[in-house]
Amino acid sequence: MVHYQARLDTTFAALSDVTRRGVLEQLAGSDASITDLAQRFRMTLTGMKKHVGVLERAGLVTTEKVGRVRTCKLGPRRLEEEAAWIERHRQLWSARFDALDEIVEDLKRKEKANARSKRR
């Protein structure tokens, strides 16, 4: 369980940054060098290396160095665990909101009934 939670923490931390999400979007289309990514996102090479490192530690990106060029590609992780966690919580909140809707509708019916009885 602890390993599972640590993995979720690492993944969600990696996905919490707009630049890192953008990098994943770029890599979904095609592999790219860190230099190319830095240029696309208008940031320093050092900054992009840090972002790629976070994604790499989360297993979302892999890198390979050939000569002087480090190429990035999507990693082997598919986010099934994260999607399952989100779905469980979505179902929980959906059930809570459905229950709240029932309470609100019941209160509205009672309010209308009270208004009708006062008019008589």
ChimeraX attribute file (.defattr): number of C-alpha atoms within 10 A of each C-alpha:
attribute: neighborCount
match mode: 1-to-1
recipient: residues
	/A:1	6
	/A:2	7
	/A:3	8
	/A:4	11
	/A:5	11
	/A:6	11
	/A:7	17
	/A:8	17
	/A:9	14
	/A:10	17
	/A:11	20
	/A:12	13
	/A:13	14
	/A:14	23
	/A:15	18
	/A:16	11
	/A:17	11
	/A:18	10
	/A:19	16
	/A:20	19
	/A:21	15
	/A:22	15
	/A:23	24
	/A:24	22
	/A:25	12
	/A:26	16
	/A:27	18
	/A:28	11
	/A:29	10
	/A:30	11
	/A:31	17
	/A:32	18
	/A:33	17
	/A:34	23
	/A:35	17
	/A:36	15
	/A:37	23
	/A:38	18
	/A:39	13
	/A:40	12
	/A:41	12
	/A:42	11
	/A:43	13
	/A:44	13
	/A:45	15
	/A:46	12
	/A:47	13
	/A:48	22
	/A:49	16
	/A:50	12
	/A:51	19
	/A:52	24
	/A:53	17
	/A:54	19
	/A:55	24
	/A:56	18
	/A:57	14
	/A:58	21
	/A:59	19
	/A:60	21
	/A:61	20
	/A:62	19
	/A:63	19
	/A:64	11
	/A:65	10
	/A:66	8
	/A:67	6
	/A:68	6
	/A:69	13
	/A:70	15
	/A:71	17
	/A:72	23
	/A:73	21
	/A:74	23
	/A:75	16
	/A:76	10
	/A:77	12
	/A:78	11
	/A:79	13
	/A:80	9
	/A:81	13
	/A:82	16
	/A:83	11
	/A:84	11
	/A:85	12
	/A:86	12
	/A:87	12
	/A:88	11
	/A:89	12
	/A:90	12
	/A:91	11
	/A:92	12
	/A:93	12
	/A:94	12
	/A:95	12
	/A:96	12
	/A:97	12
	/A:98	12
	/A:99	12
	/A:100	12
	/A:101	12
	/A:102	12
	/A:103	12
	/A:104	12
	/A:105	12
	/A:106	11
	/A:107	12
	/A:108	12
	/A:109	12
	/A:110	12
	/A:111	12
	/A:112	11
	/A:113	11
	/A:114	11
	/A:115	11
	/A:116	10
	/A:117	9
	/A:118	8
	/A:119	6
	/A:120	5
